[in-house]
Amino acid sequence: MRSRVYPFAVILAACVVGGCSEPTRPAASPEAVAPTIVASSAEMGQMQTMLADVRGRLLATLKRENEAARIDAVFTRLAERLEAGDAAGIASAVASARKTLTKYTQSSGDDASSAADIDAMNLMLDEAETFLDKHATQTSAEPAN
């Protein structure tokens, strides 16, 4: 009987001693925070002016109102994300706007009258991507101690 109790006692003692010690945890790493935009008010104003031009002047030239409304919606979203300083949202809105413009171009056939305006909108999206590359910053939140 003694041989059975002894191994059990050793296991029980190891569990008690191990249970009392401080558990080991991996070192806390800073949590990643979504990238934000850090730009001067003049640079932000320039981007907002370009977006206003697209929405106010260029969209009015598109002949198909349903598609123009979709394009306006994605440029509105881009303006909102720019205003919020949301770099990931800007990137997503630019991709969505490009996709929407491509669909419009493919479905417009020989609508040459709006081709220059679509090109201008794509140039504005190029500017938005350049702005994003220049001004997006990745920050991290320090863990609270």
URTA-V208310 format. One record per pair of residues at least 24 apart in sequence whose C-alpha atoms are under 8 Angstrom apart, sorted by the first residue. I is the first residue (numbers start at 1). GAP is how many residues later the second one is. Records with the same first field share a line. If there is no record, write none. Layout:
I = GAP + GAP
This chain:
28 = 115
29 = 114
30 = 110 + 111 + 112 + 113
31 = 109 + 110 + 111 + 112
32 = 106 + 107 + 108 + 109
33 = 105 + 106 + 107 + 108
34 = 52 + 53 + 54 + 104 + 105
35 = 51 + 52 + 53 + 101 + 102 + 103 + 104
36 = 49 + 50 + 51 + 52 + 100 + 101 + 102 + 103
37 = 48 + 49 + 50 + 95 + 98 + 99 + 100
38 = 47 + 97 + 98 + 99
39 = 96
44 = 38
47 = 81
48 = 31 + 34
50 = 74
51 = 24 + 28 + 73
54 = 67 + 70
58 = 59 + 63
59 = 58
61 = 53 + 56
62 = 52
63 = 51
67 = 37
70 = 30
71 = 26 + 29 + 30
74 = 26
87 = 45 + 49
90 = 38 + 42
91 = 38 + 41
94 = 31 + 34 + 35
97 = 28
98 = 24 + 27
